[in-house]
């Protein structure tokens, strides 16, 4: 019995020494967090419903079993993951002022949050390649984007995501933190967490740069190059009507790329350079970055993609009868 009690005391001491962090809701508006939670719930409901609906119609409609819609389903699944990964802590802070989070819970959230962000960037790159093949090599579309090749691409981007996320968290586990552990957001964001470190974070900074080069440094130029080739190919078409028809298939993807990268770049700039900016600016930018793409993407594709729109309407009308 004494041995068991000693072991329990050791375990209790280890648990108590684990670092914890304090999450932040909307700085300066803590008294109205209950009211602020209403638009957040609406955003979550739209994101969950819209992306679930797109996934459902693509899975159930045989006519949508094509590469373009496979990639769209991947985007919707990623948006769902991005939404769910922050929903619990954000609503807990807004509803119950439950701000405390342990290091391990923080690391788990960062794994999914950054992992799904990496995945979204990769999926947008693959979708750009899909549009390039569809416009520039339409006769070879089905031979280039075969089911086996699509599966291979999915496995590669998934392996990249898991590997980079795991290494980043293992490096973070070695870091010691100061007593002041107040985060700037209602979720754990790696650049925000690493700023609270007391020990040397040189290794983490170098690896962060490597991650940036292997994700955004690969995905963003690939998207840009794809669209340069697409524009060059479209401009060679003699008919203005045919040019518009060819380029109109890219409008939805361009919208998805814009609403993902613009808030991401803005949030990174705020974290890196705008140290004197009001805390509410950090909070607003982080929420736009996380909540805008999952909410807007299904709306864009439902409106601009005729096949998706028809499939959703047919399901909705069938349920009413």
N, C-alpha and C positions, 0 to 999 in steps of 0.2 A: 504493500500500500504506500509506504513512504516514497518508493521509487516512482510509482504512478503519479503521486502528487508533485514530485520534483519535475517529472516530464511535463505535466500540465502547466506548472509555473513557467517552465522554459518556453513552452508553446505560447502561453499568454503574453510573455515578455516580447517574443518575436513578433507576435501579431500587433502588439501595441506600438512597436517601433517602426512598423511599416508606414511610409509616408502617405499622407492623405492630402487632397487638394480641395479647394473651395470653388465651386462653379459660380458663374455670374449670369444673372438674367439680363434685363435691360437696365443698365446703370442709370440711376437717378429717377427711375420710374417703378421702383419696387412696390410702392403703395398701390399701384394699379396693375400688378402682374396678373390678377384674376381676369381683368378685362382684356389685357393683351393676349391672354391665352386663347381667346375666342378666334381671332384671325389666324393664329397658329394652328388651331384645330381645323379650321376651314382649309388651310393650305395642305395639311397632312391628309385630310379627307379627299381633296381633289387629286393629290399625287397618288395615293393608294388606290382610289377608284379608277382613275384614268389609266394608270399603268397596268393594273390588274385586268381591266377591260381589253386593252390592246393585247396582252399576253393571251387572254382567253380566246379572242377572235382568231389570232394567228394559229393557236393550237388546234382549234375546232374547225376552222375553215380550210378545206383541202386546197382551194384555189390560192391561198396565201402561203403555201409551202414552197417558197422560192427564196433564193439567197437574200434579196433585199429585205424581206420580211423576217427572215431568221435573224438578221443583224438588228432589225428594229426590236424584235423580242428580247434580244440580249441587252439592248439599251434600256428597255422598260424594266427588265429584271434588275439591272444595275441601279436604276433610279429608285426602285422599290427598296433595295438594300441600303442605299444612301439615306433614304427617308427613315427607315426603321432604325438605323444605327444611331441616330441622334434623338429620335422622338421621345424615348423614355426619360432621358435626363432633362431635356428641355421642358417637357410638361411637368416633371417632378419639381423643377425649380420654380416654374410659374404657378403651379397649383399649391404645392405644399412647402415651398421654400426649402426643399431637400437639396442642399448645396454640397454636402460633403461626399467625396468619392475617393475610394482607395486607389493606390498606384496600380494594382493589378486590374481593377475594373476599368481604370483609365486606359491602361494598355490594351485591354480587350476592345474597348470602344475605338481607340485609334487604329487598331488592326483592321477593323471593318470599315471605319470611316475613310481612311486613306486608301485602303484596298479597293473599295468601290469607286473612289475618285480616280485611281490609276486605271481601273477597268473601264470607266466611262470614257476617259481619254483614249484608250486603246480601241474601244468599240467605235468611237467617232472616226478614228483613223481608218479602220477597216471599212466603215460605211463610205468614206471618201474614195477608197480604192474601188469599192463596188460601183459607185457612180462613174468613176473613171473608166472602168471596163465596160459598163453598160452604154456609155456614150461614145467612147473612142474605139472600142472593139466589140460592137454588139453581136457580130456573128460568132464570136468565140466566147461569149458570156457564159454559156452553160458548160463549156469545156474547161474554162479557167476556174470558175467558182463551182466546183463539184462539192457534193456533200462531204466527202472525205477531206477535201482541202479546207472547207469551212470548219470541220471538227479540229483539224490540225491547228488552225489559227486560234480557235477558242482555247485549246490546250496550252498553246505558247503564251498567250496573254494572261491566262490564269496562273501559269507557272511563274511568269515574271512578277505578277502581283503578289502572290504568296511569298515568294523568295525575298523580294525587296521589303515587304512589310515585316516579315519575321526577323530579318537581320536588323532592321531599324529598331524594333522593340528589344531585341537582345542587347544592342548597344545602349539603349535607354535604361535598361535594367541595371547597368553598371554605374549609372550616374547617381550622385548623392544630391539631395535637395535642401534648400535653406528652410528656415522656419516659416517664412512668409510664402504661402503656397496658394495665393489667390489667382485664379485663371481669369481670362478676359471674356470667356464665352460660357454658354450653358452646356458645353460638350468639351471633350479633350481633343485639342488640336496640337499636333506635334511641335510646331514653332512656338506656340504659346507655352507649352509645358517645358520645353528645353530652356526657355529664358529664365526659369526659376532655379536652374541648377547652380550648385555651389562649387562642384568639382569641374575639372577641365572637360570641355565638350568639343575639343578639336576633332576627335575621331568622328563624333556625330555630325559635325559640320561638313567634314570631307565626304562622309557617306551620304549626307543629304544632297550635296552637289552631284554625286554619282547617280543618286536616285532621280534627281531632276533631269540629268542628261539622258538617262535610260528610259524615261517616261515622256515628259513634255519635250525633251530635246530630240526625241525620235518621232513622236506622234505629230507634233505641231508642224515641223518641216514637211512631213509626209502629206499632211492635209493640204498645205499650201502648194506643194508640187503637183498634187493630184488636180487641184483646181486650176493651176496654170495650164496644165495639159488639157483639161476639159474646156477651158475658155478658148484656147488655141484651136481645138477641134471644132467647137461650136461656131467660131467665127469663119471657118472655112465653108460652112453650109450657105448655099446661095440664097435660099428662101428665108425671109425674115420670120415668117410663121413657123417654119421648121426649127429655126434657131431658138425661138421662144419656147417651143414645145420641148426641145431637147434640154434647155437649161431649166425649165420649170420643174423638172424631176429632181433638181438639186435644192430648191428653195427650202424645203423642210429641213434638210441636213444642214444647210448654211445657218438656219435659225437655231438649230440645236447646238452647233459649234459656237455660235456667238453667245448664247445665254450660258454656256459652260465656261468659256475661256475669259470673257470680259469680267465677270465677278471674281473669278479665280485670280486673275492678274491684279485686279484692284485690291483684293484682300491681301495678297502677297506684298504689294507696294505699301499698303497701310501698315502692315506688321513690320516691314523692314525700315521704312523711312519716316512715317508719320507718327513718331513717338509722342509728339506734343498734341496730337489730335485728340478731341474728346473721346472718352471711353465709349460713348454711345455710338460713335462713328465705327469703331471696331465691331461692335455688336451688330449694327445694321448691315455692314458689309458681309460679316460672316453668315448672317441669316439669309441674305440675298443669295450668296454663293451656294448654300446648302439646299434652300427650299425652292428657288426659282426654277432650275432645270427640271427637277422631277415633276413640278406642277405644270410647266409650260410645254415640255416635250410631247406628252400625249395629246394636248390641245392642238399643237401645231400639226402633228401627223394625222390627227383625226379630221382636221379641216382641209389640209393641203393634199392628202393622199386619198384619191377617189376610192380605191379598193377597200381601204380601212374604214372610211366613212360609210360606204355601202354595207359592209359586214356588220358594223356596230348598229346601224339603223335597222337592218334586217333582224338582228337579235332582239333589239328593243321592241320592235313592232310585233315580233312573234310572241314575246312575253305578255303583251297587252291583249292579245287575242285569246 
